[in-house]
Amino acid sequence: MARVGFGLALLAVGLSGCDDKGGSIVVTDTEGRRFAMSCEGSACRYERKSGAPVSKAKTLVEVQTSGRVVGICDVSALGEAEPGDCRALVCKADRECPPMHGLEAGHCVNDLCTSPDKELATADAVLLCLAGTGLGLNAPKQVERYAMAMNCGRPCVVPAPCRQP
């Protein structure tokens, strides 16, 4: 009987990140917005589950993997993400991150989804500096943090007031 209880506990832990629709994993950004992630191999689709897009024109979702920190961005049907449209994905376990490089799960490092094989870039500093500031790039704190991030240097060092990688 104890083995059955232990097996059910493991099953519950394994499924805790899954959505009730088809086994999608729910991922979250630094603003608390939630997205269902459905993957086949390392190709994933994302669907907004909670939280508003940055604007009514940008209702589609895509993942940003240009630097070390993985972000999720609001995009329009015709355009790419602009500064302020993306926020970092947060995590507690690798399975809560998009899989990359043909792996079954992503990489969760310091509660952030990352691509550890990449160098820290200005795009990473932007994601980390805008973390927790809300959506967009118009509030005074966002403008200040964005300016700091854009001047992270080479190699990029995330400014002290920002979330650290």
Salt bridges, closest charged atoms under 4 A:
ASP29 OD2 - ARG33 NE 2.68
GLU31 OE2 - ARG87 NE 3.55
GLU47 OE2 - LYS49 NZ 3.71
ASP74 OD2 - ARG33 NH1 2.77
ASP74 OD1 - ARG48 NH2 2.75
GLU82 OE2 - LYS58 NZ 3.20
ASP85 OD2 - LYS58 NZ 2.58
GLU96 OE2 - ARG95 NH1 3.78
ASP111 OD2 - LYS92 NZ 3.43
ASP117 OD1 - HIS101 NE2 3.31
